[in-house]
Amino acid sequence: MQAWEFKPSKIQFAATIYELGNEGDELDAAVIQFTGSFGHGSNGNGDAAYMIAIRDYIIDCVLPCAIVFDLRELNYEWGNTIWSMFRCDEPFATLVSDKCSGFQTCGVAKPMFDNLEAALEYLRPQAIEYRKCLLE
């Protein structure tokens, strides 16, 4: 019998929560940073599934009113399975750089920014509206 270690992806993540409103008003944005290399084409299917699972886990634990996908340190050229990560109920923005140039040609990752402050400022009014919808 032979055994091997199963690793779902070489991609790493970190999550940070930012308060978009006043303290205690539960208007939080989850910033999920992914780093590493996304597999090219269908070789990225496992990476996409991993990233989507991380997104879902953070949403379930934090219940954010907005999400920022920070992909500035993710090497990505091509692969459409990752597009499902951007299908979420929460308003979102994507941070990009030259490392993930493949996102710049697909429409699903929009709106795209190169800095966090601009992304959070863009998301603030949408997060307020999203929270209102949840409370109705």
N, CA, C and O atoms as a MOPAC input file, in Angstrom:
PM7 MOZYME 1SCF
protein

 N      0.84700 1    -1.17400 1     0.00000 1
 C      0.00000 1     0.00000 1     0.00000 1
 C      0.89700 1     1.24300 1     0.00000 1
 O      1.84700 1     1.35200 1     0.77600 1
 N      0.56400 1     2.16700 1    -0.88900 1
 C      1.35200 1     3.38500 1    -0.99700 1
 C      0.46700 1     4.58000 1    -0.62700 1
 O     -0.71000 1     4.61900 1    -0.98400 1
 N      1.02600 1     5.52800 1     0.07400 1
 C      0.27900 1     6.72400 1     0.48700 1
 C      1.03100 1     7.96500 1     0.02000 1
 O      2.25200 1     7.94600 1    -0.13500 1
 N      0.29600 1     9.02600 1    -0.19600 1
 C      0.90700 1    10.29900 1    -0.52700 1
 C      0.10400 1    11.40900 1     0.12300 1
 O     -1.08100 1    11.25600 1     0.41900 1
 N      0.76400 1    12.51000 1     0.33300 1
 C      0.11300 1    13.64900 1     0.96600 1
 C     -0.73700 1    14.39300 1    -0.07200 1
 O     -0.27700 1    14.68500 1    -1.17600 1
 N     -1.95600 1    14.68400 1     0.29700 1
 C     -2.86200 1    15.42500 1    -0.58000 1
 C     -2.81700 1    16.89500 1    -0.19800 1
 O     -3.08300 1    17.25500 1     0.94800 1
 N     -2.48300 1    17.73400 1    -1.15500 1
 C     -2.52600 1    19.18600 1    -0.97200 1
 C     -3.42800 1    19.73600 1    -2.05900 1
 O     -3.13600 1    19.58000 1    -3.24400 1
 N     -4.53200 1    20.38500 1    -1.66700 1
 C     -5.49100 1    20.83500 1    -2.67000 1
 C     -4.94700 1    21.91600 1    -3.59700 1
 O     -5.40300 1    22.03700 1    -4.73300 1
 N     -3.98800 1    22.69500 1    -3.13400 1
 C     -3.46800 1    23.78600 1    -3.95000 1
 C     -2.18500 1    24.30800 1    -3.32100 1
 O     -1.97600 1    24.19800 1    -2.11200 1
 N     -1.34500 1    24.86900 1    -4.15200 1
 C     -0.14100 1    25.53200 1    -3.64800 1
 C     -0.41300 1    27.00900 1    -3.35200 1
 O      0.45100 1    27.71800 1    -2.83800 1
 N     -1.59600 1    27.44800 1    -3.67700 1
 C     -1.97400 1    28.83900 1    -3.43400 1
 C     -2.17600 1    29.05100 1    -1.93900 1
 O     -2.73400 1    28.19900 1    -1.24700 1
 N     -1.72000 1    30.18500 1    -1.45900 1
 C     -1.90200 1    30.53900 1    -0.05000 1
 C     -2.88900 1    31.70200 1     0.04000 1
 O     -3.11100 1    32.43100 1    -0.92600 1
 N     -3.47300 1    31.85000 1     1.22800 1
 C     -4.41200 1    32.95600 1     1.40500 1
 C     -4.21900 1    33.59100 1     2.77500 1
 O     -3.65800 1    32.99500 1     3.69500 1
 N     -4.69700 1    34.80100 1     2.87200 1
 C     -4.79200 1    35.52500 1     4.14000 1
 C     -6.07200 1    36.34000 1     4.06000 1
 O     -6.46000 1    36.79600 1     2.98400 1
 N     -6.72000 1    36.51900 1     5.18600 1
 C     -7.95200 1    37.30900 1     5.21500 1
 C     -7.84600 1    38.38400 1     6.29100 1
 O     -7.34900 1    38.14300 1     7.39200 1
 N     -8.31900 1    39.55800 1     5.94800 1
 C     -8.34200 1    40.69300 1     6.86600 1
 C     -9.73300 1    41.30700 1     6.79500 1
 O    -10.31600 1    41.41400 1     5.71600 1
 N    -10.25800 1    41.70500 1     7.93500 1
 C    -11.58600 1    42.30700 1     7.98600 1
 C    -11.42900 1    43.81200 1     8.22000 1
 O    -10.71100 1    44.23800 1     9.12500 1
 N    -12.09900 1    44.59300 1     7.40700 1
 C    -12.08500 1    46.05200 1     7.53200 1
 C    -13.49000 1    46.52300 1     7.85800 1
 O    -14.46700 1    46.06300 1     7.26600 1
 N    -13.57900 1    47.42700 1     8.78700 1
 C    -14.85300 1    48.02800 1     9.15100 1
 C    -15.09700 1    49.21500 1     8.23200 1
 O    -14.31600 1    50.16700 1     8.21800 1
 N    -16.17600 1    49.15800 1     7.46900 1
 C    -16.46900 1    50.21200 1     6.50400 1
 C    -17.28800 1    51.35200 1     7.09800 1
 O    -17.31400 1    52.45200 1     6.54500 1
 N    -17.94200 1    51.10400 1     8.19500 1
 C    -18.79500 1    52.12400 1     8.79900 1
 C    -18.29500 1    52.48000 1    10.18200 1
 O    -17.09700 1    52.44600 1    10.46300 1
 N    -19.23400 1    52.81900 1    11.03000 1
 C    -18.90500 1    53.13800 1    12.41900 1
 C    -18.72000 1    51.85800 1    13.21600 1
 O    -19.25300 1    50.80800 1    12.85800 1
 N    -17.97700 1    51.95100 1    14.27500 1
 C    -17.71700 1    50.78000 1    15.11000 1
 C    -19.03400 1    50.18200 1    15.60700 1
 O    -19.88800 1    50.88800 1    16.14300 1
 N    -19.18000 1    48.88000 1    15.42100 1
 C    -20.35200 1    48.18000 1    15.91000 1
 C    -21.53400 1    48.13300 1    14.96800 1
 O    -22.55200 1    47.52600 1    15.30100 1
 N    -21.43500 1    48.75800 1    13.79500 1
 C    -22.60500 1    48.75100 1    12.90900 1
 C    -22.62300 1    47.55200 1    11.95100 1
 O    -23.48700 1    47.46800 1    11.07900 1
 N    -21.69300 1    46.64900 1    12.11000 1
 C    -21.64800 1    45.40600 1    11.33400 1
 C    -21.59800 1    45.65200 1     9.83700 1
 O    -22.28000 1    44.97800 1     9.06600 1
 N    -20.80500 1    46.60300 1     9.43600 1
 C    -20.59300 1    46.90600 1     8.02400 1
 C    -19.14600 1    46.56100 1     7.69200 1
 O    -18.29500 1    47.43800 1     7.54400 1
 N    -18.89100 1    45.26400 1     7.57900 1
 C    -17.53300 1    44.77400 1     7.39700 1
 C    -17.27200 1    44.35000 1     5.96600 1
 O    -18.16500 1    43.87800 1     5.26300 1
 N    -16.02600 1    44.53100 1     5.55100 1
 C    -15.55000 1    44.02100 1     4.26900 1
 C    -14.46100 1    43.00100 1     4.55400 1
 O    -13.56400 1    43.24600 1     5.36100 1
 N    -14.54300 1    41.86700 1     3.89600 1
 C    -13.50600 1    40.84000 1     4.01000 1
 C    -12.56300 1    41.00200 1     2.82700 1
 O    -12.99000 1    40.96500 1     1.67300 1
 N    -11.28900 1    41.18200 1     3.11800 1
 C    -10.27700 1    41.24300 1     2.07500 1
 C     -9.56700 1    39.89600 1     2.07600 1
 O     -8.91900 1    39.52100 1     3.05300 1
 N     -9.70000 1    39.18000 1     0.97400 1
 C     -9.10200 1    37.85300 1     0.85200 1
 C     -7.94700 1    37.96100 1    -0.13200 1
 O     -8.14100 1    38.20700 1    -1.32300 1
 N     -6.74200 1    37.77200 1     0.39300 1
 C     -5.55200 1    37.85400 1    -0.44500 1
 C     -5.10300 1    36.44300 1    -0.82900 1
 O     -4.89300 1    35.58700 1     0.03100 1
 N     -4.96200 1    36.22100 1    -2.11900 1
 C     -4.44900 1    34.95400 1    -2.62900 1
 C     -3.07500 1    35.19700 1    -3.23300 1
 O     -2.87600 1    36.14900 1    -3.98900 1
 N     -2.12400 1    34.32300 1    -2.89200 1
 C     -0.76900 1    34.43000 1    -3.41800 1
 C     -0.34300 1    33.07500 1    -3.97200 1
 O     -0.86100 1    32.03200 1    -3.57400 1
 N      0.60100 1    33.11400 1    -4.88900 1
 C      1.10400 1    31.88200 1    -5.48500 1
 C      0.86300 1    31.88200 1    -6.97900 1
 O      0.75400 1    32.93800 1    -7.60300 1
 N      0.77900 1    30.68400 1    -7.55400 1
 C      0.58800 1    30.53800 1    -8.99200 1
 C     -0.64500 1    29.69500 1    -9.28000 1
 O     -0.76900 1    28.56400 1    -8.80900 1
 N     -1.53900 1    30.26000 1   -10.05200 1
 C     -2.75300 1    29.57300 1   -10.48100 1
 C     -2.40900 1    28.72700 1   -11.69900 1
 O     -1.77400 1    29.21600 1   -12.63300 1
 N     -2.81900 1    27.47500 1   -11.69800 1
 C     -2.53200 1    26.58700 1   -12.81400 1
 C     -3.09400 1    27.10100 1   -14.12700 1
 O     -4.18500 1    27.67000 1   -14.16200 1
 N     -2.35900 1    26.90300 1   -15.19000 1
 C     -2.76300 1    27.38200 1   -16.51500 1
 C     -3.86100 1    26.49400 1   -17.08500 1
 O     -3.72400 1    25.27100 1   -17.10800 1
 N     -4.94100 1    27.10300 1   -17.54100 1
 C     -6.04400 1    26.35600 1   -18.14300 1
 C     -6.67800 1    25.38500 1   -17.17000 1
 O     -6.96000 1    25.74100 1   -16.02600 1
 N     -6.90400 1    24.16100 1   -17.61600 1
 C     -7.56400 1    23.17000 1   -16.75200 1
 C     -6.68000 1    22.72500 1   -15.59400 1
 O     -7.17700 1    22.11000 1   -14.65100 1
 N     -5.39000 1    23.01700 1   -15.64100 1
 C     -4.51500 1    22.72300 1   -14.49600 1
 C     -4.85600 1    23.61100 1   -13.29900 1
 O     -4.39100 1    23.35400 1   -12.18900 1
 N     -5.65600 1    24.64100 1   -13.51100 1
 C     -6.07900 1    25.51500 1   -12.42100 1
 C     -7.41700 1    25.12700 1   -11.80200 1
 O     -7.88500 1    25.80600 1   -10.88800 1
 N     -8.04000 1    24.06000 1   -12.27300 1
 C     -9.35300 1    23.67900 1   -11.74400 1
 C     -9.32200 1    23.44700 1   -10.24000 1
 O    -10.21000 1    23.91100 1    -9.52500 1
 N     -8.31700 1    22.73900 1    -9.75400 1
 C     -8.18800 1    22.50600 1    -8.31400 1
 C     -7.91300 1    23.79100 1    -7.55000 1
 O     -8.41900 1    23.98200 1    -6.44500 1
 N     -7.10400 1    24.68100 1    -8.14400 1
 C     -6.82900 1    25.97100 1    -7.50900 1
 C     -8.11400 1    26.78300 1    -7.36800 1
 O     -8.36000 1    27.39400 1    -6.32900 1
 N     -8.93100 1    26.78300 1    -8.42300 1
 C    -10.20100 1    27.52600 1    -8.38300 1
 C    -11.12200 1    26.95700 1    -7.32000 1
 O    -11.73100 1    27.71100 1    -6.56100 1
 N    -11.23300 1    25.63100 1    -7.25600 1
 C    -12.10100 1    25.00500 1    -6.24700 1
 C    -11.63000 1    25.36900 1    -4.84400 1
 O    -12.44900 1    25.63000 1    -3.96300 1
 N    -10.33600 1    25.38800 1    -4.63500 1
 C     -9.76000 1    25.75400 1    -3.33600 1
 C    -10.09100 1    27.21300 1    -2.99500 1
 O    -10.51700 1    27.51100 1    -1.87900 1
 N     -9.89500 1    28.10900 1    -3.95100 1
 C    -10.15000 1    29.52800 1    -3.71300 1
 C    -11.62900 1    29.78900 1    -3.43800 1
 O    -11.96400 1    30.61400 1    -2.58800 1
 N    -12.49700 1    29.10700 1    -4.13500 1
 C    -13.94200 1    29.24900 1    -3.91300 1
 C    -14.30900 1    28.73300 1    -2.52700 1
 O    -15.12700 1    29.33800 1    -1.83600 1
 N    -13.71100 1    27.62500 1    -2.12100 1
 C    -13.97500 1    27.08500 1    -0.77500 1
 C    -13.51200 1    28.06000 1     0.29900 1
 O    -14.19300 1    28.22900 1     1.31100 1
 N    -12.37500 1    28.69800 1     0.09700 1
 C    -11.88500 1    29.69900 1     1.05300 1
 C    -12.84800 1    30.87300 1     1.10100 1
 O    -13.19800 1    31.34500 1     2.18200 1
 N    -13.28000 1    31.35000 1    -0.06700 1
 C    -14.25900 1    32.45000 1    -0.11000 1
 C    -15.51100 1    32.08400 1     0.67700 1
 O    -15.97700 1    32.87000 1     1.50200 1
 N    -16.05800 1    30.89800 1     0.42800 1
 C    -17.28300 1    30.47500 1     1.09800 1
 C    -17.08700 1    30.34100 1     2.60400 1
 O    -17.96600 1    30.71500 1     3.38000 1
 N    -15.95400 1    29.81800 1     3.01600 1
 C    -15.65300 1    29.67600 1     4.44400 1
 C    -15.61500 1    31.04100 1     5.13000 1
 O    -16.18800 1    31.21800 1     6.20500 1
 N    -14.94200 1    31.99700 1     4.50400 1
 C    -14.84100 1    33.33900 1     5.09200 1
 C    -16.20800 1    34.01100 1     5.12500 1
 O    -16.54600 1    34.66800 1     6.10900 1
 N    -16.99100 1    33.86000 1     4.07600 1
 C    -18.33900 1    34.44000 1     4.07100 1
 C    -19.17900 1    33.83500 1     5.19600 1
 O    -19.87800 1    34.55900 1     5.90500 1
 N    -19.11600 1    32.52400 1     5.36300 1
 C    -19.89900 1    31.86000 1     6.41200 1
 C    -19.45900 1    32.26900 1     7.80700 1
 O    -20.29200 1    32.37700 1     8.70700 1
 N    -18.18000 1    32.49600 1     8.00200 1
 C    -17.67000 1    32.83600 1     9.33600 1
 C    -17.80500 1    34.31600 1     9.67100 1
 O    -18.07900 1    34.67100 1    10.81700 1
 N    -17.61500 1    35.17100 1     8.68900 1
 C    -17.54900 1    36.61600 1     8.93900 1
 C    -18.86200 1    37.32300 1     8.62100 1
 O    -19.19200 1    38.32900 1     9.24800 1
 N    -19.61300 1    36.80200 1     7.65100 1
 C    -20.82700 1    37.45300 1     7.15500 1
 C    -20.54800 1    38.88900 1     6.70200 1
 O    -21.19700 1    39.81900 1     7.18200 1
 N    -19.59900 1    39.08300 1     5.78800 1
 C    -19.25400 1    40.43900 1     5.36100 1
 C    -20.33300 1    41.05300 1     4.48700 1
 O    -21.13100 1    40.34600 1     3.87300 1
 N    -20.34700 1    42.37100 1     4.44000 1
 C    -21.25800 1    43.09500 1     3.55600 1
 C    -20.58500 1    43.42000 1     2.22400 1
 O    -21.22600 1    43.94600 1     1.31500 1
 N    -19.29200 1    43.10400 1     2.11000 1
 C    -18.54400 1    43.31800 1     0.87000 1
 C    -17.28900 1    42.45100 1     0.91300 1
 O    -16.82100 1    42.05600 1     1.98100 1
 N    -16.75800 1    42.16700 1    -0.26800 1
 C    -15.55400 1    41.35200 1    -0.38600 1
 C    -14.58100 1    42.04000 1    -1.33400 1
 O    -14.97700 1    42.59000 1    -2.36200 1
 N    -13.31800 1    42.00000 1    -0.97700 1
 C    -12.25400 1    42.41900 1    -1.88600 1
 C    -11.39800 1    41.18900 1    -2.14200 1
 O    -10.84900 1    40.59700 1    -1.21300 1
 N    -11.28900 1    40.81200 1    -3.40500 1
 C    -10.39500 1    39.73500 1    -3.80400 1
 C     -9.05800 1    40.37600 1    -4.16200 1
 O     -8.93500 1    41.03200 1    -5.19700 1
 N     -8.07100 1    40.18700 1    -3.31600 1
 C     -6.74700 1    40.76400 1    -3.54700 1
 C     -5.90800 1    39.72600 1    -4.28900 1
 O     -5.40400 1    38.77300 1    -3.69400 1
 N     -5.76900 1    39.92800 1    -5.58600 1
 C     -5.06600 1    38.97800 1    -6.44400 1
 C     -3.74500 1    39.55000 1    -6.95500 1
 O     -3.16900 1    39.02600 1    -7.90800 1
 N     -3.26800 1    40.61400 1    -6.32900 1
 C     -2.06400 1    41.28600 1    -6.81900 1
 C     -0.82500 1    40.40000 1    -6.78200 1
 O      0.09700 1    40.59400 1    -7.57400 1
 N     -0.79400 1    39.43000 1    -5.87100 1
 C      0.36700 1    38.53800 1    -5.75800 1
 C      0.06400 1    37.13000 1    -6.27000 1
 O      0.75800 1    36.17500 1    -5.92300 1
 N     -0.97100 1    37.01000 1    -7.09300 1
 C     -1.33500 1    35.72800 1    -7.69200 1
 C     -0.91000 1    35.73000 1    -9.15800 1
 O     -1.34300 1    36.58000 1    -9.93700 1
 N     -0.07200 1    34.78900 1    -9.52200 1
 C      0.31000 1    34.63500 1   -10.92400 1
 C     -0.83000 1    33.91200 1   -11.63600 1
 O     -1.11100 1    32.74600 1   -11.35700 1
 N     -1.47500 1    34.61200 1   -12.54900 1
 C     -2.62200 1    34.06200 1   -13.27900 1
 C     -2.54800 1    34.53000 1   -14.71900 1
 O     -2.41200 1    35.72200 1   -14.99200 1
 N     -2.63900 1    33.57500 1   -15.63900 1
 C     -2.65600 1    33.91600 1   -17.05900 1
 C     -3.98700 1    33.55300 1   -17.69300 1
 O     -4.60800 1    34.36400 1   -18.37900 1
 N     -4.41700 1    32.31000 1   -17.45000 1
 C     -5.62100 1    31.86100 1   -18.14400 1
 C     -6.21500 1    30.66100 1   -17.42700 1
 O     -5.49100 1    29.82800 1   -16.88200 1
 N     -7.51900 1    30.58100 1   -17.43200 1
 C     -8.27300 1    29.48600 1   -16.82700 1
 C     -9.61300 1    30.01700 1   -16.38100 1
 O     -9.67200 1    30.92600 1   -15.55300 1
 N    -10.69300 1    29.47000 1   -16.91200 1
 C    -12.00100 1    30.07000 1   -16.62600 1
 C    -12.71500 1    29.48900 1   -15.40800 1
 O    -13.76100 1    30.01600 1   -15.03000 1
 N    -12.21200 1    28.44100 1   -14.78100 1
 C    -12.90600 1    27.91200 1   -13.61000 1
 C    -12.86400 1    28.88600 1   -12.43700 1
 O    -13.72500 1    28.83500 1   -11.55800 1
 N    -11.89200 1    29.75300 1   -12.41700 1
 C    -11.79600 1    30.73000 1   -11.32500 1
 C    -12.92300 1    31.76600 1   -11.41200 1
 O    -13.22200 1    32.43100 1   -10.42000 1
 N    -13.53600 1    31.90900 1   -12.55800 1
 C    -14.58300 1    32.91900 1   -12.73100 1
 C    -15.74000 1    32.69200 1   -11.77700 1
 O    -16.43100 1    33.64000 1   -11.40400 1
 N    -15.96000 1    31.45300 1   -11.37800 1
 C    -17.04600 1    31.16300 1   -10.42500 1
 C    -16.81200 1    31.81900 1    -9.07600 1
 O    -17.76400 1    32.04600 1    -8.33100 1
 N    -15.56800 1    32.12700 1    -8.74900 1
 C    -15.28400 1    32.77900 1    -7.47300 1
 C    -15.96200 1    34.15000 1    -7.39200 1
 O    -16.30800 1    34.62500 1    -6.31000 1
 N    -16.14100 1    34.76500 1    -8.54200 1
 C    -16.72300 1    36.10600 1    -8.57400 1
 C    -18.25200 1    36.08500 1    -8.59200 1
 O    -18.88300 1    37.14200 1    -8.62900 1
 N    -18.84100 1    34.91300 1    -8.56800 1
 C    -20.30000 1    34.80000 1    -8.47700 1
 C    -20.67300 1    34.67400 1    -7.00900 1
 O    -20.71400 1    33.57700 1    -6.45100 1
 N    -20.94200 1    35.81000 1    -6.40300 1
 C    -21.32600 1    35.81800 1    -4.99100 1
 C    -22.38300 1    36.89300 1    -4.78100 1
 O    -22.50700 1    37.82300 1    -5.57800 1
 N    -23.13300 1    36.75600 1    -3.71400 1
 C    -24.19800 1    37.71800 1    -3.43300 1
 C    -23.64700 1    39.06100 1    -2.96600 1
 O    -24.21900 1    40.11000 1    -3.26300 1
 N    -22.55700 1    39.02700 1    -2.24800 1
 C    -21.97800 1    40.23500 1    -1.68000 1
 C    -21.34400 1    41.09700 1    -2.77700 1
 O    -20.77600 1    40.56900 1    -3.73300 1
 N    -21.44300 1    42.41800 1    -2.63700 1
 C    -20.72500 1    43.27900 1    -3.58100 1
 C    -19.22600 1    43.01800 1    -3.43800 1
 O    -18.74000 1    42.75800 1    -2.33700 1
 N    -18.49800 1    43.08700 1    -4.54700 1
 C    -17.07200 1    42.80600 1    -4.48500 1
 C    -16.29100 1    43.72000 1    -5.40700 1
 O    -16.84200 1    44.35500 1    -6.30600 1
 N    -15.00800 1    43.76800 1    -5.16200 1
 C    -14.04000 1    44.44100 1    -6.01900 1
 C    -12.80500 1    43.54800 1    -6.06400 1
 O    -12.60200 1    42.70700 1    -5.18900 1
 N    -11.99200 1    43.74000 1    -7.08500 1
 C    -10.81400 1    42.92000 1    -7.27100 1
 C     -9.58200 1    43.81100 1    -7.36700 1
 O     -9.57100 1    44.80500 1    -8.09200 1
 N     -8.54700 1    43.43800 1    -6.62400 1
 C     -7.26000 1    44.12400 1    -6.72200 1
 C     -6.37100 1    43.31900 1    -7.65900 1
 O     -6.21100 1    42.11100 1    -7.48600 1
 N     -5.79100 1    43.99100 1    -8.65500 1
 C     -4.97800 1    43.31400 1    -9.65900 1
 C     -3.62800 1    44.00700 1    -9.82300 1
 O     -3.42800 1    45.14500 1    -9.39800 1
 N     -2.71700 1    43.28000 1   -10.45100 1
 C     -1.40200 1    43.80400 1   -10.78800 1
 C     -0.96300 1    43.14900 1   -12.08900 1
 O     -1.72600 1    42.40200 1   -12.70100 1
 N      0.24600 1    43.42300 1   -12.50700 1
 C      0.77100 1    42.79900 1   -13.71900 1
 C      0.93200 1    41.29400 1   -13.56500 1
 O      0.94600 1    40.57400 1   -14.56300 1
 N      1.05500 1    40.80200 1   -12.32900 1
 C      1.20700 1    39.36600 1   -12.10200 1
 C     -0.03700 1    38.58600 1   -12.52700 1
 O      0.06100 1    37.42700 1   -12.93000 1
 N     -1.19800 1    39.21900 1   -12.43700 1
 C     -2.44800 1    38.51900 1   -12.76600 1
 C     -3.09900 1    39.17300 1   -13.97800 1
 O     -4.29200 1    39.47900 1   -13.96900 1
 N     -2.31100 1    39.38100 1   -15.00600 1
 C     -2.77600 1    40.10600 1   -16.18700 1
 C     -3.95500 1    39.42500 1   -16.88200 1
 O     -4.69900 1    40.08600 1   -17.60700 1
 N     -4.14100 1    38.13000 1   -16.67900 1
 C     -5.25700 1    37.42600 1   -17.29600 1
 C     -6.60600 1    37.93600 1   -16.84900 1
 O     -7.58000 1    37.82200 1   -17.59300 1
 N     -6.69400 1    38.49300 1   -15.65900 1
 C     -7.97100 1    39.02300 1   -15.17500 1
 C     -8.36300 1    40.30100 1   -15.89500 1
 O     -9.54700 1    40.62900 1   -15.98100 1
 N     -7.40000 1    41.01000 1   -16.40200 1
 C     -7.67000 1    42.30000 1   -16.99600 1
 C     -8.43500 1    42.18700 1   -18.31200 1
 O     -8.95800 1    43.18500 1   -18.80700 1
 N     -8.50600 1    40.99400 1   -18.88000 1
 C     -9.23600 1    40.81600 1   -20.13100 1
 C    -10.59400 1    40.14800 1   -19.93400 1
 O    -11.38200 1    40.05500 1   -20.87400 1
 N    -10.87000 1    39.68300 1   -18.71700 1
 C    -12.17400 1    39.04600 1   -18.48800 1
 C    -13.07700 1    40.01800 1   -17.74200 1
 O    -12.61200 1    40.76900 1   -16.88500 1
 N    -14.33600 1    40.00500 1   -18.05900 1
 C    -15.26600 1    40.94600 1   -17.44900 1
 C    -15.77300 1    40.54500 1   -16.08000 1
 O    -16.36400 1    41.37200 1   -15.38500 1
 N    -15.56200 1    39.30300 1   -15.66700 1
 C    -16.17500 1    38.83000 1   -14.43000 1
 C    -15.49100 1    39.35100 1   -13.16900 1
 O    -16.09900 1    39.34100 1   -12.09900 1
 N    -14.25400 1    39.80200 1   -13.26800 1
 C    -13.52000 1    40.25800 1   -12.09200 1
 C    -13.70000 1    41.75400 1   -11.83500 1
 O    -13.09200 1    42.29500 1   -10.91200 1
 N    -14.51200 1    42.41900 1   -12.62400 1
 C    -14.69900 1    43.86700 1   -12.48500 1
 C    -15.66100 1    44.18900 1   -11.36300 1
 O    -16.58300 1    43.41400 1   -11.10700 1
 N    -15.47600 1    45.30200 1   -10.69100 1
 C    -14.51100 1    46.35500 1   -10.92200 1
 C    -13.12900 1    45.98300 1   -10.38500 1
 O    -13.00400 1    45.26800 1    -9.39100 1
 N    -12.10800 1    46.47600 1   -11.05700 1
 C    -10.73000 1    46.18000 1   -10.67300 1
 C    -10.01100 1    47.45600 1   -10.25600 1
 O    -10.19900 1    48.52600 1   -10.83500 1
 N     -9.18600 1    47.30300 1    -9.23900 1
 C     -8.42300 1    48.41800 1    -8.68600 1
 C     -6.98800 1    47.97700 1    -8.47100 1
 O     -6.69100 1    46.78300 1    -8.44600 1
 N     -6.09800 1    48.95400 1    -8.31600 1
 C     -4.71900 1    48.60100 1    -7.99000 1
 C     -4.35800 1    48.92500 1    -6.54700 1
 O     -3.24300 1    48.64900 1    -6.10300 1
 N     -5.31800 1    49.52000 1    -5.80600 1
 C     -5.03600 1    49.75900 1    -4.38200 1
 C     -6.28700 1    49.52200 1    -3.54000 1
 O     -7.41400 1    49.71300 1    -3.99600 1
 N     -6.05400 1    49.10500 1    -2.31200 1
 C     -7.13100 1    48.70000 1    -1.40700 1
 C     -8.04000 1    49.86100 1    -1.03200 1
 O     -9.25800 1    49.69100 1    -0.97300 1
 N     -7.48200 1    51.01900 1    -0.78100 1
 C     -8.29000 1    52.15700 1    -0.33600 1
 C     -9.35800 1    52.50700 1    -1.36200 1
 O    -10.50900 1    52.75400 1    -1.00100 1
 N     -8.99000 1    52.52900 1    -2.62900 1
 C     -9.96000 1    52.84100 1    -3.68900 1
 C    -11.05100 1    51.76800 1    -3.76600 1
 O    -12.22300 1    52.08500 1    -3.97000 1
 N    -10.66600 1    50.50900 1    -3.60400 1
 C    -11.64700 1    49.42100 1    -3.65200 1
 C    -12.63100 1    49.53100 1    -2.48900 1
 O    -13.83800 1    49.38600 1    -2.68600 1
 N    -12.13400 1    49.78500 1    -1.28600 1
 C    -13.01300 1    49.90300 1    -0.11900 1
 C    -13.92600 1    51.11600 1    -0.24200 1
 O    -15.09700 1    51.04400 1     0.13100 1
 N    -13.42100 1    52.20700 1    -0.74900 1
 C    -14.23900 1    53.41300 1    -0.93700 1
 C    -15.35300 1    53.14100 1    -1.95800 1
 O    -16.48900 1    53.57900 1    -1.77500 1
 N    -15.02700 1    52.43100 1    -3.00700 1
 C    -16.02300 1    52.05800 1    -4.00700 1
 C    -17.10600 1    51.16100 1    -3.40000 1
 O    -18.28600 1    51.30600 1    -3.71900 1
 N    -16.70400 1    50.24200 1    -2.53200 1
 C    -17.63500 1    49.26000 1    -1.97500 1
 C    -18.51000 1    49.79700 1    -0.84400 1
 O    -19.57900 1    49.24200 1    -0.58700 1
 N    -18.09000 1    50.85300 1    -0.16700 1
 C    -18.82400 1    51.34900 1     1.00100 1
 C    -20.31700 1    51.56600 1     0.72000 1
 O    -21.13400 1    51.00800 1     1.45300 1
 N    -20.72200 1    52.33900 1    -0.29200 1
 C    -22.17500 1    52.53200 1    -0.51200 1
 C    -22.89100 1    51.24600 1    -0.91200 1
 O    -24.05100 1    51.04700 1    -0.55000 1
 N    -22.22100 1    50.38000 1    -1.64700 1
 C    -22.83700 1    49.10600 1    -2.02400 1
 C    -23.02400 1    48.20300 1    -0.81200 1
 O    -24.02400 1    47.49200 1    -0.71100 1
 N    -22.06800 1    48.23100 1     0.10300 1
 C    -22.17100 1    47.43200 1     1.32300 1
 C    -23.33400 1    47.91800 1     2.18500 1
 O    -24.03500 1    47.11100 1     2.79600 1
 N    -23.53900 1    49.22400 1     2.23600 1
 C    -24.66400 1    49.78100 1     2.99300 1
 C    -25.98600 1    49.28000 1     2.40400 1
 O    -26.87600 1    48.85900 1     3.14200 1
 N    -26.11100 1    49.32700 1     1.09100 1
 C    -27.32600 1    48.84700 1     0.42600 1
 C    -27.51000 1    47.34700 1     0.62000 1
 O    -28.62600 1    46.87800 1     0.84600 1
 N    -26.43300 1    46.60700 1     0.53400 1
 C    -26.50800 1    45.15400 1     0.72400 1
 C    -26.99300 1    44.82600 1     2.13200 1
 O    -27.83700 1    43.94900 1     2.31300 1
 N    -26.45800 1    45.53000 1     3.13000 1
 C    -26.88100 1    45.29400 1     4.51700 1
 C    -28.35400 1    45.64600 1     4.69100 1
 O    -29.06800 1    44.94000 1     5.40400 1
 N    -28.82500 1    46.71300 1     4.06300 1
 C    -30.24800 1    47.08000 1     4.14200 1
 C    -31.11100 1    45.96400 1     3.58100 1
 O    -32.14700 1    45.63900 1     4.16000 1
 N    -30.70900 1    45.37600 1     2.47800 1
 C    -31.46600 1    44.27100 1     1.87800 1
 C    -31.51600 1    43.06000 1     2.80700 1
 O    -32.53500 1    42.37300 1     2.88200 1
 N    -30.43500 1    42.80400 1     3.50300 1
 C    -30.40800 1    41.67500 1     4.43300 1
 C    -31.33600 1    41.89400 1     5.61600 1
 O    -31.90100 1    40.94100 1     6.15100 1
 N    -31.49400 1    43.14700 1     6.02600 1
 C    -32.30800 1    43.45900 1     7.19400 1
 C    -33.80100 1    43.53800 1     6.86700 1
 O    -34.62800 1    43.52000 1     7.77900 1
 N    -34.15600 1    43.62500 1     5.59100 1
 C    -35.56900 1    43.73600 1     5.20200 1
 C    -36.25400 1    42.38700 1     5.23200 1
 O    -37.44400 1    42.29300 1     4.93400 1

